[in-house]
Amino acid sequence: MDESDFEWDETKRRENLRKHGIDFREVYRLFWNATLEDYDWEHSESEERYKVLGLLGEEVIFCVYTERGQKRRIVTARKATGAERVLYLMSFLGEEIND
C-alpha cells in the first residue's frame, strides 16, 4: 500500500497537520505494519467509516477512513490516547505498558 491508494481533502489535511501534527500524506505507512481496525458504528450514518490503530514510526496513531472506490479517504488522524496505545501494544507486542 502506498500514498496513491489514499485520498483526502487538502484543506482537512492542512487543518489536521496544524491541530494534530499528523500529515495525511504519511498515513499510508500505518498499513505497512500490523493494525487494529474496527467499523466505526457511531459515525457511519452517511458513509461507512473505519477506525484504525497502527504505528507511524514509533508512535501509535489513531486514524479514521472511509472507502471511495478503490481508495481509502482519510477523515482524521491523531496520536493515540494512552488507552488506545496500551490496547495496540498489548495486542501485538504482548507488552505491559506503564503510562
N, C-alpha and C positions, 0 to 999 in steps of 0.2 A: 504494500500500500504506500502510495506517495502523495505529494501535495495535489497532483492532478485528479485524485479520487475525491477531493473535497471542494466545497464552495462555501461562501459566506457573504454576508452583506458587508461591504467595505466600511461603511460608517460604524456598524456594530463592532467590526474588528478593531478599529481605532479606539472606540469607546472602551472595549474590553481590555485592550492593551493599557490604556490610561488607568482604568479602575482596578484591574486585577494583575497587571503585569504579564499577562499571557497573550501571545500573538497567535491568532488563528492559523497563521502560516506554518506554525510549528506543531500544531495539534496532531497532525497525521502520525507523528513519531510515537504517540501513545500506543498505537496499534502495532508497533514493532515488537512489543513485549506482551506479557500476559495482561489481560484486562478483566475487570468485573463489569459486566453490562447487565442492565435491567430496563425493562419497559417503564416509562415514566407515566404511570396511570394518572397522576394528579394534573399533568399539564398536556394531555393528549386529546383535548376536545376537538380542535380544528385540524390537527395533524398528529401523526404518530411520532412520539419522541422517545429517545433512549438516553439513559444516564450511564456514564462510563467512569470508572476509576482506573487510572493507569499511570505509568511512570513516564515523566518527561525529564530526561537526565536523571538526577537523583531525587527529584521532587514528585510526590504523588499529586496528581491533578484530577479534578472532577470536571467532566465535560458533558454537555447535553447536545445531541444532534438529532436531526431528522433525515429521512432518506428522500432524495429528489431524483427520481430516475435511477441512474447508476452511481450517483454521487451522494456523499454524506454532507449535509449542510450543517455547519457548526452554528449553534444557537448561543452558547456561552461556554467559557472555560475559566476555571479559577483554581487556586491551590486548595487541596482537600482540607477539610476541617480535621481536628485531632481525631475524632471518632472515625471519620472516613479513612484517614491514614492508617489507623490501627486495623480496621477491617481489611484493607487492602494488604497490608504487610502480613497480617496473620493468615490470610487466605493463601498467599503464595509463598511466603518465606517461612511461615510457621514460627515466627519470632515473637517473643513477648516484647511489647513496646512500652516504655515508660515516658509519657509526655509530661 
